[in-house]
Amino acid sequence: MSETVNIHQAKTHLSRLLERVQAGEEITIAKAGKPIAVLTAVRDRPKERVPGMDKGRVVIHDDFDDPLPEFDPDYMHPEDPMRDLLR
């Protein structure tokens, strides 16, 4: 079930609204009758990240930050306007 409340009601009854949201309801907060926010329960919290959990899975090669060949003026089309800027 969904209910719409105005900002004043939301501020006045926030604790009650949060209890209802926790029970599964969805509350829409409106300003001058126009919806501006939705209160919903947090479903699943993401798993806590553990530093180093992908160790050995990611490989960064020594030439990782070398210039890409397509930006080398010698590999560019002769009429490419960027060619002269890169020289």
C-alpha positions, 0 to 999 in steps of 0.5 A: 500500500502506498500513501502520500503525505505532505512535507509538514506531515512527514516532519511531524510524524517521521518516526511513525512513517518510518515504522510503516516503511519498515513494515513494507509500506511505501510513503510518497512525500509531496510538496503542494500536491506534487510528489518529490520523494519516496520513503522505502525500506532498505532491502538488502545491504551490499556485502562488506568490501574486503581489501585485497579480495580480488588479489591475483584476479586483476593483471595490470601490464607494465605497458598499461599507461603507454600511449595508445597507437591510434593517438600516435600521429604516425598511425593517424589518417593524414587528413585528421585535424588532431594529427598536427596537434599531437606532433 
